Amino acid sequence: MQLEELIAKVSRLPEFRQQEVLDFVTFLEQRYGHAEPAEVEQLDWSEHQFRAMSIEQAMRDEEAEPDLYSEDDLRERWQ
């Protein structure tokens, strides 16, 4: 894929999705980018750090998502 094609595709996304792409590219750059040997050890994420980042990314803009179900859609209602 050419850089121009990537830029064109990303520019067609909504702004909050563009930010998500940027965050992912930053993650890839930190993980696999060129780093000095001393920096490589700092780039290795622990399982805890990776899970925290994954949850953070998954929950991003969750408030902006429309509610798909109402309480009427529930079969049981927890008290």
Buried (B, 14 or more C-beta within 10 A) or exposed (E): EEEEEEEEEEEEEEEEEEEBEEBEEEBEEEEEEEBEEEEEEEEEBEEEEEEEEEEEEEEEEEEEEEEEEEEEEEEEEEE
